[in-house]
Amino acid sequence: MTAAQLLARAQKKAAPPAVLLLGPEAYQRRRIKTALLATLPADAFTQYDLTEHSLVEVLDDARSLSLFASERLIWTVNAEAALPRTRVEEEGEGESPSGNATPLAAYLKGPTPGTMLVFEAIRFDFEGDDKRKQDRVRKFYAAIGDVVELRRFSASEARQEAEVLLRRTGLRMEPDAVDFLVEALAADTARIEVEIEKLALFAQGRTIGVDDISALVPEARSATIFALVNALGRRDRGRALEALDTLAREGEYLPLALAFLSTQFRMALAAWEAALKSPQQVMVHFTRMGVPMWQSRADQVYQTMGKFTKPHLERAIGAIYAADKNLRDARPDDRIVMEHFILQLVG
């Protein structure tokens, strides 16, 4: 089931008695919660955290009838906490990994009319090492027939959603600025929504450009460097030189920008050699090595892997070494050195 299908059923008063929201994508999850809450009075909503309450407590509340609301929404976060820590029966086909899920199955054989249970399991992704853990969550909550997969947006999907958000807020934004915003926030649609709302307040009716994004959006300056990485990966000489020009106009210290590029390419090459298949694997891999890594950074490394072949990364690292050496010469022109570096990679 998709998020749109769930909301359509809720609007028709045909929402299922229980839903499992599976996956880390925050934007769709927030939309679902907001839409469901809009159909209910304030006293018809209850939230539980399974790190603080048991599954049995949640189900006991679901069985109780409210004197004040004929319809109720019980939202449960950290649904993964209900799973047992042991791996006994983990590989059992068609079975829950523990008898702890039995009360949920029993409840769903005769759910309370008008009460909707939503279990939010956002800790694990759909790929890599997380997939096995997520499969355990699915197995534990197998009694719930309606599962909404909340997968991360691709860059193109995030841009389309950004256009929708711009129309909704009435904010005008130049196409290049939209691309830059999506790139700056690593296609994180929840963050894109927040930044568009802030930019709409700032704009006061005028059109937002790339310079506004650079000045107002957190991480935008590092994103300009990442835009340079993307342009190099596409062999787009013009866009790469434009990104360099933006960095120079913003007063970026170009040797520091080259150091960022060096780190980016070296991490991407290490990820290639480790055969990592998702941003989550990138984050886990480097964290285990003691290298600080966060989600947006892991997304950037993974995207760099997708834009460069391993030989191209090796060539880029060699070109960075030569550029770094030239920047250390007596009285170098940093801009010319960086332009030569770009032409080496895209020429």
C-alpha positions in Angstrom: 0.0 0.0 0.0 1.2 3.5 -0.8 0.8 6.6 1.4 -1.7 8.0 -1.1 -3.8 4.8 -1.0 -3.9 4.9 2.8 -5.1 8.5 2.8 -7.7 7.8 0.1 -9.1 5.0 2.2 -9.1 7.2 5.3 -11.1 9.9 3.5 -13.7 7.3 2.5 -14.0 6.2 6.2 -12.5 2.8 5.2 -9.2 3.0 7.0 -7.8 -0.4 8.1 -7.8 -1.2 11.8 -4.0 -1.3 11.9 -1.2 0.0 9.6 2.5 -0.5 9.7 4.6 2.4 8.5 7.9 0.9 7.4 11.0 2.9 6.4 12.9 6.0 7.2 11.3 8.6 4.9 9.9 11.4 7.1 8.0 13.6 4.7 5.4 11.0 3.7 5.1 9.8 7.3 4.4 13.4 8.4 1.8 13.8 5.7 0.0 10.7 6.7 -0.1 11.7 10.4 -1.3 15.2 9.6 -4.0 14.0 7.3 -5.3 11.4 9.8 -5.3 13.9 12.6 -7.3 16.4 10.5 -10.3 14.0 10.5 -10.4 13.6 14.3 -11.0 15.8 17.4 -8.0 16.5 19.6 -9.1 14.1 22.3 -9.4 11.2 19.9 -5.6 10.9 19.5 -3.2 8.9 21.7 0.5 8.3 21.1 2.7 5.6 22.6 6.4 4.8 22.5 7.3 1.1 22.7 10.5 2.0 24.4 8.4 3.1 27.3 5.2 1.1 27.0 4.5 -2.5 26.2 2.6 -3.7 23.1 0.0 -5.2 25.5 -0.6 -1.8 27.0 -1.2 -0.3 23.6 -3.7 -3.1 22.7 -5.5 -2.7 26.1 -6.0 0.9 25.3 -7.3 0.1 21.8 -9.8 -2.3 23.3 -11.2 0.3 25.6 -14.1 2.4 24.3 -14.0 6.2 24.6 -17.0 8.0 26.1 -16.1 11.1 24.1 -15.0 9.9 20.6 -16.5 7.3 18.3 -13.3 7.2 16.3 -9.8 7.1 17.7 -6.2 7.1 16.3 -3.6 5.4 18.4 -0.1 6.2 17.0 2.8 4.0 18.2 6.4 5.0 17.6 9.6 2.9 17.9 7.6 -0.2 16.9 10.9 -2.1 16.5 11.3 -2.0 20.3 8.6 -4.7 20.6 10.9 -7.3 18.9 12.8 -9.7 21.2 16.5 -9.2 21.4 17.2 -12.9 20.8 17.5 -14.3 17.2 15.8 -17.6 18.0 13.1 -18.4 15.4 14.4 -15.4 13.3 14.6 -17.7 10.2 11.3 -19.4 10.9 9.2 -19.3 7.7 5.8 -17.6 8.2 6.2 -17.2 11.9 6.8 -14.4 14.3 10.3 -14.4 15.8 8.6 -14.5 19.2 5.3 -15.3 20.8 5.2 -11.6 21.9 3.3 -10.8 18.7 0.4 -13.1 19.6 -1.6 -10.4 21.4 -1.6 -8.3 18.3 -2.8 -11.1 16.1 -5.5 -11.9 18.7 -6.6 -8.2 18.7 -6.8 -8.0 15.0 -9.2 -10.9 14.8 -11.8 -8.7 16.4 -10.5 -5.1 16.4 -12.4 -2.3 18.1 -14.7 -0.5 15.6 -13.6 3.1 14.9 -10.1 2.6 16.3 -7.1 2.8 14.1 -3.7 1.6 15.2 -0.6 3.0 13.4 2.8 1.4 14.2 5.8 3.5 13.1 9.0 1.5 12.3 11.5 3.9 10.9 14.8 2.6 12.2 15.8 0.4 9.3 16.2 1.0 5.5 15.2 -1.3 2.6 18.8 -2.2 1.5 22.0 -3.6 2.8 22.4 -4.9 6.4 19.2 -3.1 7.3 17.1 -5.2 5.0 17.5 -8.3 7.2 16.5 -6.3 10.3 13.6 -4.8 8.5 12.4 -8.3 7.5 12.3 -9.2 11.2 10.1 -6.2 11.8 7.8 -7.3 9.0 7.6 -10.8 10.3 6.9 -9.7 13.9 4.0 -7.5 12.6 2.8 -10.0 10.0 -0.7 -9.9 11.5 -1.0 -6.4 10.1 -2.1 -6.8 6.5 -1.6 -3.1 5.5 2.0 -2.0 5.3 3.0 1.3 3.9 6.6 1.4 2.6 8.2 4.8 3.2 11.2 4.7 0.8 13.5 7.7 0.4 12.8 9.9 -2.6 15.2 9.9 -5.5 16.7 13.2 -6.6 14.1 13.5 -9.5 11.2 12.6 -7.2 12.4 15.1 -4.6 12.5 17.8 -7.3 9.0 17.0 -8.4 7.8 17.2 -4.9 9.6 20.5 -4.4 7.7 21.9 -7.3 4.4 20.8 -5.7 5.5 22.5 -2.4 6.4 25.6 -4.3 3.0 25.8 -5.9 1.3 25.1 -2.6 3.1 28.0 -0.8 3.0 30.3 -3.8 6.8 30.8 -3.7 8.5 31.5 -7.0 12.0 30.0 -7.4 14.3 29.9 -10.4 14.8 26.4 -11.9 18.5 26.4 -11.0 17.7 27.4 -7.5 15.3 24.4 -7.2 18.0 22.1 -8.4 20.4 23.6 -6.0 18.0 23.3 -3.0 17.4 19.6 -3.7 21.1 19.0 -4.1 22.0 21.0 -1.0 19.6 18.9 1.1 20.5 15.5 -0.5 16.9 15.1 -1.8 15.6 14.9 1.8 12.0 16.0 1.1 11.1 16.6 4.8 14.0 19.2 5.0 13.1 20.6 1.6 9.6 21.3 2.8 10.8 23.1 5.9 13.3 25.2 3.9 10.6 26.2 1.4 8.3 27.3 4.2 11.2 29.5 5.6 12.1 30.9 2.1 8.4 31.8 1.5 8.4 34.0 4.6 11.7 35.6 3.5 10.8 36.2 -0.1 7.9 38.6 0.4 6.7 37.9 -3.1 10.0 38.0 -5.0 11.6 35.2 -6.9 14.2 33.1 -5.0 17.5 32.6 -6.8 20.6 30.4 -6.2 22.3 33.2 -4.2 19.4 33.2 -1.7 19.7 29.5 -1.3 23.5 29.8 -0.7 22.9 32.5 2.0 19.9 31.1 3.8 19.9 27.3 3.6 22.1 25.4 6.0 24.9 23.4 4.4 24.4 25.2 1.1 28.0 26.3 0.8 29.2 22.7 1.1 26.5 21.8 -1.3 28.0 24.2 -3.9 31.2 22.1 -3.6 29.0 19.0 -4.0 27.4 20.6 -7.1 31.0 20.8 -8.4 31.4 17.1 -7.7 28.2 16.3 -9.6 29.2 18.4 -12.5 32.6 16.7 -12.7 30.8 13.3 -12.6 28.6 14.3 -15.5 31.6 15.7 -17.4 29.7 19.0 -17.5 32.5 21.5 -18.0 30.2 24.6 -18.0 28.3 23.7 -14.8 31.6 22.8 -13.1 33.2 26.1 -13.9 30.0 27.9 -12.8 30.2 26.1 -9.4 33.8 27.2 -9.1 32.8 30.7 -9.9 30.2 30.6 -7.2 32.7 29.4 -4.7 35.1 32.2 -5.7 32.5 34.9 -5.4 31.4 33.6 -2.0 35.0 34.0 -0.8 35.5 30.3 -0.3 39.2 29.4 0.4 39.8 27.2 -2.7 42.5 25.0 -1.1 39.9 24.1 1.5 37.4 23.3 -1.3 40.0 21.1 -2.9 40.5 19.3 0.5 36.8 18.7 0.6 36.9 17.2 -2.9 39.8 15.0 -1.9 37.9 13.6 1.1 34.8 13.1 -1.0 36.6 11.2 -3.8 38.6 9.1 -1.4 35.5 8.1 0.6 33.7 7.2 -2.7 36.7 5.1 -3.8 36.8 3.3 -0.4 33.0 2.7 -0.8 33.6 1.3 -4.3 36.3 -1.1 -3.0 34.0 -2.2 -0.2 31.2 -2.8 -2.7 28.7 -0.7 -0.6 25.2 -0.7 -2.1 23.3 2.0 -0.2 23.8 5.2 1.8 23.0 3.2 4.9 25.8 0.8 4.2 28.1 3.8 3.6 27.2 5.2 7.0 27.6 1.9 8.8 30.9 1.2 7.1 32.6 4.5 7.8 31.2 4.7 11.4 32.8 1.3 12.1 36.1 2.6 10.8 35.8 5.5 13.3 35.1 8.1 10.5 32.3 10.5 11.5 29.4 10.0 9.1 25.8 11.3 9.0 22.9 10.6 6.7 23.3 13.5 4.3 27.0 12.9 4.1 26.5 9.3 3.4 24.0 10.2 0.7 26.6 12.4 -1.0 29.3 9.7 -0.9 26.8 7.2 -2.4 25.8 9.6 -5.1 29.4 10.3 -5.9 29.9 6.5 -6.3 27.0 6.5 -8.8 28.5 9.3 -10.9 32.1 8.1 -11.1 33.6 4.8 -12.1 36.4 3.4 -10.0 39.1 4.4 -12.7 37.6 7.9 -12.9 37.9 8.3 -9.1 41.5 7.1 -9.2 42.2 9.6 -11.9 40.5 12.4 -9.9 42.5 11.7 -6.8 45.7 11.9 -8.9 44.5 15.2 -10.4 43.8 16.5 -6.8 47.3 15.6 -5.8 48.7 17.6 -8.7 46.4 20.6 -8.0 47.3 20.5 -4.3 51.0 20.6 -5.1 50.4 23.5 -7.5 48.5 25.4 -4.9 51.5 25.2 -2.6 53.8 26.8 -5.1 55.0 30.4 -4.5 52.3 32.9 -5.2 49.9 30.6 -7.1 46.7 31.8 -8.7 44.2 29.5 -6.9 41.5 30.1 -9.4 43.6 29.1 -12.4 44.9 26.0 -10.6 41.3 24.9 -9.9 40.2 25.6 -13.5 43.1 23.5 -14.8 42.1 20.7 -12.4 38.5 20.8 -13.7 39.6 20.8 -17.3 41.8 17.8 -16.6 38.8 15.8 -15.4 36.2 16.8 -17.9 38.4 17.5 -20.9 
